[in-house]
Amino acid sequence: MAFTDLLDALGGVGRFQLVYTALLLLPCSLLACHNFLQNFTAAVPRHHCQSPVNHTVATDNGSGAWLRATVPLDRLGAPEPCRRFTEPQWALLSPNASVHGAATEGCHDGWVYDRSVFPSTIVTEWDLVCEARTLRDLAQSIYMTGVLVGAAVFGSLADRLGRKAPLVWSYLQLAVSGAATAYFGSFGAYCVFRFLMGMTFSGIILNSLSLVVEWMPTRGRTVAGVLLGYAFTLGQLILAGVAYLIRPWRWLQFAVSAPFLIFFLYSWWLPESSRWLLLHGKSQLALQNLRKVAAMNGRQEEGERLTEEVGGSSGTVSPGMKLDRSAASPRFSNSLAYYGLAMDLQKFGLSVYLVQVLFGMIDVPAMLVATTTMIHVGRRATVASFLILAGLMVIGNMFVPEDMQMLRTAQAALGKGCLASSFICVYLFTGELYPTEIRQMGMGFASVNARLGGLAAPLVTMLGEFSAVLPPMGFGATSILAGLAVCFLAETRNLPLLETIEAMERRVKGGLSGKDAEEKGEEISLQQLGVSPLRETI
């Protein structure tokens, strides 16, 4: 029998799997809050130049006559955000008056912000507008750089040290760096701590998914993986509610960071992956964990049968081993289009809180469809279909008139729902393609590609300054191409997780089915755990 059969013998999808999965997915839901946090902490309120004369009057009458005389209007009739008259134009106080050729200058004395919606953001605190507006995007790019570095670092460490240690450390690092971000008062410190927070995203998401998948029998793996997507959806809805109730950015930052200290404390109870322990010769710890699982699932008798005669593969990675890069390529395109849509909610011209809720709610039906197709059709067809459909949605949005904001927002939300569903499907798909021996390294490599896509998203958005067609064409085309590339990956539906590189090579070269793979010893067998097949009653 294979390791997945052992899990079935010890209770299958029992109480342990349910509790374990819930405790791992709860932090993932709040992790989504950090991913989209700058939609609120870095929101850009309406603003205009501070007057050089009588600042108090200019502030108190910012929407009245004084503002009309000191700040020119843009083509939409709103005060220019980055220019002011060098001298007050008193003639403009007369009805229907206008001036032509009046000299203007930059906002040398600062800005006046509309604080009715956002009392404080990093934009209002450090004046990240006009010439400094790129610093806002820089802060998000630094966060995404942290996610990229974290994917490389924690992906490698998890295969060497286990899944649990990097996960526990990531919880603590996020709690501390998140609180420090809210405390320190400089933009430089903000960027440094956001980078550290970004690193923990990879440490948490990669190890949580691996632990869930490696403790879950084959029949429960698809649902468990998709639940990670629902956790992210829940996190987006939580963020909208918390951000609506807590408007000052520092308190909002602290509110979504402090719970990770609780996650850090209870994470010590979470057992390490027995698959990883067996592959690294730590059979006694693996046996202890399996007996705890059996006891919690009400199968203590089966757990007591297990002996300490645990063998297993060495679990070493050969120096010449190369990762399958084809499994990582869709992640770049998926992330590029996803963050291109989801990280600039103000562009839709509606309430940012409403758009955040809409973008979260659309994931629910999309992931229900994705779950059904992954179970009954397969991973490959599901991921490819959602990526291609998302690309068509994004490109189609170019042809919707700008004054039809509701339709544009709804169509963008549908595209985002498809991208979110394909995102979580790709996470599960990637975890199944790589063997336990290098699963975290492979997922880390794929995650690095995804973060490169996230870093490229703001750059593609900036192409809109040259032509409004370029960003949606870029996001849509890469998504469609990624969907076509997925068609060349191997299908993993209903196949057991492989443990070694050799097993993966034999399956690919020999075209073995899941059952054949188990019979040829491509998984950890029950005999390695000292269980006699003659005595096994299940």
C-alpha positions in Angstrom: 0.0 0.0 0.0 1.1 3.6 -0.6 1.3 6.5 1.8 -2.1 7.8 0.7 -3.6 4.4 1.5 -2.0 4.7 5.0 -3.8 8.0 5.5 -7.1 6.4 4.5 -6.4 3.6 7.0 -5.8 6.2 9.7 -9.1 7.9 9.1 -8.9 9.4 5.7 -10.4 12.9 5.7 -11.0 12.8 9.4 -11.1 15.2 12.3 -7.4 15.8 12.2 -7.4 16.8 8.5 -10.4 19.2 9.1 -8.9 20.9 12.1 -5.4 21.0 10.6 -6.6 22.5 7.3 -8.7 25.1 9.1 -5.8 26.2 11.3 -3.6 26.6 8.3 -6.1 28.4 6.1 -7.2 30.9 8.7 -3.9 32.8 8.5 -4.0 32.6 4.7 -7.3 34.6 4.7 -5.6 37.5 6.6 -2.6 37.1 4.4 -4.9 38.2 1.5 -5.5 41.4 3.5 -1.8 42.3 3.2 -1.7 41.6 -0.5 -4.4 44.2 -1.2 -3.8 46.4 1.7 -2.3 49.3 -0.3 -5.7 49.8 -2.1 -6.6 51.5 1.2 -3.4 52.5 3.0 -2.1 54.1 -0.2 -5.3 55.4 -1.5 -5.0 58.8 -3.3 -7.7 61.3 -2.1 -8.7 64.4 -4.0 -6.1 67.1 -3.5 -4.9 70.5 -4.6 -2.1 72.9 -3.9 -1.8 74.7 -0.7 -2.0 78.5 -1.2 1.2 80.5 -0.4 -0.9 83.3 1.1 -3.1 82.9 4.2 -2.9 79.1 4.5 -5.7 79.0 7.1 -8.1 80.7 4.8 -7.1 78.5 1.9 -7.7 75.4 4.0 -11.0 76.6 5.5 -12.4 77.7 2.2 -10.9 75.0 0.0 -14.0 74.6 -2.1 -15.0 78.2 -2.3 -14.0 81.5 -3.8 -10.4 81.5 -2.5 -9.7 78.2 -4.1 -11.1 79.4 -7.4 -8.7 82.4 -7.3 -5.6 80.5 -6.4 -5.9 77.1 -8.2 -6.6 76.6 -11.9 -9.2 74.0 -13.1 -8.5 71.0 -15.1 -10.5 70.0 -18.3 -13.1 68.3 -16.1 -13.7 71.5 -14.0 -12.0 70.1 -10.9 -9.0 71.9 -9.1 -5.7 71.0 -10.7 -3.9 68.6 -8.2 -0.4 69.7 -9.0 -0.4 73.4 -10.2 -1.4 76.7 -8.7 -1.4 80.3 -9.9 1.8 82.3 -9.0 -0.5 85.2 -8.0 -4.2 85.0 -7.0 -6.5 85.7 -10.0 -9.2 87.8 -8.4 -10.9 88.3 -11.7 -12.0 84.6 -11.5 -14.3 85.5 -8.5 -16.7 87.2 -10.9 -19.3 84.9 -12.4 -18.4 83.4 -15.8 -15.0 85.0 -15.7 -11.9 83.4 -17.1 -8.2 84.2 -17.5 -5.8 83.1 -20.2 -2.1 82.7 -20.0 -1.9 83.2 -16.2 1.4 81.9 -14.8 1.4 78.7 -12.7 3.8 76.9 -10.6 4.1 73.6 -8.7 2.8 73.0 -5.1 5.8 74.4 -3.3 3.9 74.8 0.0 2.3 71.3 0.1 -1.2 70.1 -0.6 -4.7 70.2 0.8 -6.3 66.7 0.9 -9.9 65.7 1.0 -10.0 63.6 4.2 -13.7 62.8 4.1 -13.1 59.2 3.0 -9.5 58.5 4.0 -8.5 60.5 7.1 -4.8 59.4 6.6 -2.9 57.3 4.1 0.8 57.0 3.2 0.0 59.3 0.4 -1.3 62.1 2.6 1.4 61.6 5.3 4.4 61.7 2.9 2.8 63.7 0.0 3.2 60.9 -2.5 1.5 62.9 -5.3 2.5 64.8 -8.4 6.3 64.5 -8.9 6.4 61.9 -6.0 3.5 59.8 -7.2 5.7 57.0 -8.5 6.9 56.4 -4.9 3.4 54.9 -4.2 3.9 52.3 -6.8 7.5 51.8 -5.7 6.2 50.8 -2.2 4.0 48.1 -3.7 6.8 46.9 -6.0 9.1 46.6 -3.0 6.5 44.5 -1.3 6.3 42.3 -4.3 10.1 42.1 -4.4 9.9 40.7 -0.9 7.4 38.1 -2.0 9.8 37.1 -4.8 12.8 36.8 -2.5 10.7 35.0 0.1 9.6 32.4 -2.5 13.3 31.7 -3.3 14.4 31.6 0.3 11.6 29.8 2.0 11.0 27.4 -0.9 14.6 26.2 -0.6 14.6 26.1 3.2 11.4 24.1 3.4 12.9 21.2 1.5 15.9 21.2 3.9 14.4 22.1 7.3 10.9 20.9 6.8 7.6 22.8 6.2 6.8 23.7 9.8 9.9 25.7 10.8 9.7 28.3 8.0 6.0 28.6 8.5 6.3 29.3 12.2 9.0 31.8 11.6 6.9 33.5 8.8 4.0 34.0 11.3 6.3 35.8 13.7 8.1 37.8 11.1 4.8 39.1 9.7 3.4 40.0 13.1 6.6 42.0 14.1 7.2 43.6 10.7 3.5 44.5 10.3 3.4 46.2 13.7 6.7 48.0 12.9 5.3 49.3 9.6 2.5 50.9 11.6 4.8 52.4 14.2 7.8 53.9 12.4 7.3 57.3 10.8 9.5 57.4 7.7 8.8 56.3 4.2 12.1 54.4 4.0 11.2 52.4 7.1 7.8 51.7 5.7 9.3 50.2 2.5 11.8 48.1 4.5 9.2 46.5 6.7 6.8 46.0 3.8 9.6 44.1 2.1 9.9 41.9 5.1 6.2 41.4 5.2 6.3 40.4 1.5 8.8 37.7 2.2 6.4 36.1 4.7 3.7 35.8 2.1 5.7 33.2 0.3 6.7 31.4 3.5 3.1 31.1 4.6 1.3 30.3 1.4 3.8 27.8 0.1 4.2 25.9 3.3 0.5 26.0 4.2 -0.4 24.5 0.9 2.3 21.8 1.1 1.2 20.8 4.6 -2.4 20.6 3.6 -1.7 18.6 0.5 0.8 16.2 2.1 -1.6 15.3 5.0 -4.6 15.0 2.8 -5.7 11.7 1.1 -6.0 11.8 -2.7 -9.8 12.1 -2.6 -9.8 15.2 -0.4 -6.9 17.0 -2.1 -8.8 19.0 -4.7 -11.3 20.4 -2.2 -8.6 21.2 0.3 -6.6 23.1 -2.3 -9.6 25.0 -3.5 -10.4 25.9 0.1 -7.2 27.9 0.0 -8.8 30.0 -2.7 -11.9 30.5 -0.6 -9.7 31.6 2.3 -8.2 34.3 0.0 -11.7 35.4 -1.0 -12.7 35.6 2.6 -9.6 37.7 3.3 -10.6 40.2 0.6 -14.1 40.6 2.2 -12.6 40.9 5.6 -10.2 43.6 4.3 -13.1 45.6 2.9 -15.0 45.5 6.2 -12.0 46.2 8.4 -10.8 49.1 6.1 -14.3 50.6 6.1 -14.4 50.6 9.9 -10.7 51.5 10.5 -9.9 54.4 8.2 -6.5 55.7 9.5 -3.8 53.7 7.7 -1.6 53.0 10.7 -4.4 51.4 12.8 -5.5 49.5 9.7 -2.0 48.2 9.2 -1.8 47.1 12.9 -5.3 45.5 12.9 -4.4 43.1 10.1 -0.9 42.3 11.4 -1.5 41.6 15.2 -3.5 38.4 14.7 -0.4 36.7 13.3 1.0 36.6 16.8 -1.8 34.3 17.7 -1.1 32.2 14.7 2.5 32.0 15.7 1.6 30.7 19.2 -0.8 27.9 18.1 1.4 26.9 15.1 3.8 25.0 17.5 1.0 22.4 17.8 0.9 21.7 14.1 2.8 18.5 13.3 5.4 18.4 10.6 4.7 16.6 7.3 5.3 12.8 7.8 6.1 12.5 4.1 9.0 14.9 4.5 10.1 13.3 7.7 10.3 9.9 6.1 12.2 11.1 3.1 14.8 12.6 5.4 15.2 9.6 7.7 13.3 11.0 10.7 11.2 7.9 11.0 10.5 8.1 14.8 9.1 11.6 14.5 7.0 10.5 11.5 5.7 7.6 13.5 4.8 9.8 16.4 2.9 12.2 14.1 1.0 9.4 12.4 -0.1 7.9 15.8 -1.4 11.3 16.8 -3.3 11.5 13.6 -4.8 8.1 14.1 -5.8 8.9 17.7 -7.4 12.2 16.7 -9.3 10.4 13.9 -10.6 7.7 16.2 -8.2 5.1 14.7 -5.9 4.6 17.6 -5.8 0.8 17.1 -4.5 1.2 13.6 -2.0 3.7 14.9 -0.6 1.3 17.5 0.1 -1.2 14.7 2.7 1.0 13.3 6.2 0.1 14.4 9.5 2.0 14.4 10.9 0.1 11.5 10.6 3.0 9.2 12.8 3.1 6.2 12.5 5.5 3.3 14.3 7.3 0.6 17.3 9.5 1.4 15.5 12.5 -0.1 18.6 14.1 -1.5 18.6 16.2 -4.5 21.2 15.6 -7.1 23.3 18.6 -8.1 22.5 18.3 -11.7 18.7 18.1 -11.2 16.7 20.7 -13.2 13.3 21.9 -12.3 10.5 21.6 -14.8 10.1 25.2 -15.9 7.0 24.5 -17.9 5.0 24.2 -14.7 6.1 27.7 -13.7 5.5 29.7 -16.9 1.7 30.0 -16.4 2.3 31.5 -13.0 4.0 34.6 -14.5 1.2 35.4 -16.8 -1.5 34.6 -14.2 0.1 36.9 -11.7 0.7 39.7 -14.2 -2.9 39.9 -15.2 -4.3 39.3 -11.7 -2.4 42.1 -10.0 -2.9 44.4 -13.0 -6.6 44.2 -12.4 -6.8 43.9 -8.6 -4.3 46.5 -7.4 -5.8 49.8 -8.7 -9.4 49.8 -7.6 -9.7 53.6 -7.8 -9.5 53.6 -11.6 -13.1 52.2 -11.8 -14.5 55.5 -10.5 -16.7 53.8 -7.8 -16.4 53.4 -4.1 -13.2 51.5 -3.5 -14.9 49.5 -0.7 -17.7 48.4 -3.0 -15.2 47.4 -5.7 -13.2 45.4 -3.2 -16.3 43.5 -2.0 -17.4 42.9 -5.6 -13.9 41.6 -6.6 -14.0 39.3 -3.6 -17.6 38.0 -4.1 -17.0 37.1 -7.7 -14.5 34.5 -6.6 -17.2 32.4 -4.9 -19.1 31.2 -8.0 -15.9 31.1 -10.1 -14.2 28.8 -7.7 -17.3 26.6 -7.4 -17.1 26.0 -11.1 -13.3 25.5 -10.9 -13.7 22.9 -8.1 -16.3 20.9 -10.1 -14.2 20.9 -13.3 -11.0 20.0 -11.5 -12.7 17.0 -9.9 -14.6 15.7 -12.9 -12.6 17.0 -15.9 -9.0 17.6 -14.7 -6.5 20.3 -13.6 -5.1 21.0 -17.0 -8.4 21.8 -18.8 -9.6 23.9 -15.8 -6.5 26.1 -15.6 -6.3 26.5 -19.4 -10.0 27.4 -19.7 -10.0 30.0 -16.9 -6.8 31.7 -18.2 -8.1 32.0 -21.7 -11.5 33.2 -20.6 -9.9 35.8 -18.3 -7.7 37.1 -21.1 -10.8 37.5 -23.4 -12.6 39.4 -20.6 -9.7 41.8 -20.1 -9.3 42.5 -23.8 -13.1 42.8 -24.3 -13.2 45.5 -21.6 -11.3 47.8 -24.0 -14.4 48.0 -26.2 -16.7 49.1 -23.4 -17.2 52.9 -23.3 -15.6 54.7 -20.3 -18.8 56.3 -19.3 -20.3 52.8 -18.6 -18.4 52.4 -15.4 -20.7 49.8 -13.9 -20.4 47.5 -17.0 -16.6 48.0 -17.1 -16.3 47.1 -13.4 -18.6 44.1 -13.7 -16.7 42.7 -16.7 -13.3 43.4 -15.0 -14.7 41.6 -11.9 -15.6 38.5 -14.0 -12.1 38.5 -15.4 -10.6 38.8 -12.0 -12.7 35.9 -10.8 -11.4 33.7 -13.6 -7.8 34.7 -12.8 -8.3 34.1 -9.0 -9.8 30.6 -9.8 -6.9 29.7 -12.1 -4.5 31.1 -9.6 -5.5 28.7 -6.9 -5.9 25.8 -9.4 -2.3 26.5 -10.5 -1.1 26.4 -6.9 -2.6 22.9 -6.4 -1.5 21.8 -9.8 2.1 22.8 -9.2 2.1 21.0 -5.8 1.0 17.8 -7.5 3.4 18.0 -10.4 6.5 18.1 -8.2 7.5 15.1 -5.9 7.8 15.6 -2.1 11.6 15.5 -2.4 11.7 18.9 -4.2 8.1 20.1 -3.9 8.9 23.2 -2.0 11.8 24.0 -4.3 9.6 23.6 -7.3 6.7 25.6 -5.8 9.2 28.2 -4.8 10.6 28.5 -8.3 7.0 28.7 -9.7 6.2 31.4 -7.1 9.3 33.4 -8.1 7.9 33.5 -11.6 4.5 34.6 -10.3 6.2 37.4 -8.3 8.0 38.6 -11.4 4.6 38.9 -13.0 3.4 40.9 -10.0 6.4 43.2 -10.3 5.8 43.6 -14.1 2.1 44.5 -13.6 2.8 48.2 -12.5 5.2 48.6 -15.5 2.6 47.3 -17.9 0.0 49.7 -16.3 2.4 52.6 -16.9 2.3 51.9 -20.6 -1.2 53.4 -20.5 0.5 56.8 -20.5 1.5 56.1 -24.1 -1.7 54.3 -25.2 -4.7 53.2 -23.3 -4.9 50.0 -25.4 -1.5 48.7 -24.3 -2.2 47.6 -20.6 -5.4 45.5 -21.3 -3.8 44.0 -24.4 -0.7 43.1 -22.4 -2.7 41.6 -19.6 -5.1 39.8 -21.8 -2.6 38.4 -24.3 -0.3 37.0 -21.7 -3.2 35.3 -20.0 -4.4 33.7 -23.2 -0.9 32.5 -24.1 -0.5 31.0 -20.6 -3.7 29.1 -21.0 -2.4 27.6 -24.2 0.9 26.6 -22.6 -0.9 24.8 -19.8 -2.3 22.3 -22.4 1.2 20.8 -22.6 1.5 19.9 -18.9 0.8 16.5 -17.5 -2.6 15.7 -15.9 -2.6 14.9 -12.2 -6.3 14.3 -11.4 -6.8 11.3 -9.1 -3.1 10.5 -9.2 -1.1 9.9 -5.9 1.6 12.4 -4.9 5.0 11.2 -5.9 7.8 11.2 -3.4 11.1 11.1 -5.3 12.6 12.6 -8.5 13.2 9.1 -9.8 9.5 8.3 -9.4 8.5 11.4 -11.3 10.9 10.6 -14.1 9.6 7.0 -14.4 6.0 8.2 -14.5 6.7 10.8 -17.2 8.9 8.5 -19.3 6.9 5.3 -18.7 3.4 6.9 -18.8 2.4 5.0 -15.6 -1.0 5.4 -14.2 -1.5 6.3 -10.6 -2.2 2.6 -9.6 0.9 1.4 -11.6 3.0 4.0 -9.9 2.0 2.8 -6.5 2.7 -0.9 -7.4 6.2 0.0 -8.7 7.1 1.6 -5.4 6.9 5.2 -6.4 5.4 6.2 -3.1 6.3 5.4 0.5 4.8 2.0 1.2 3.2 0.7 4.3 6.0 -1.9 4.6 8.4 1.0 5.2 6.3 1.8 8.3 6.5 -1.8 9.5 2.8 -2.6 8.9 2.3 -6.2 7.8 -0.1 -6.4 4.8 -1.4 -9.7 6.2 -2.5 -8.0 9.4 -4.0 -4.9 7.7 -7.8 -5.0 7.9 -8.5 -2.0 5.8 
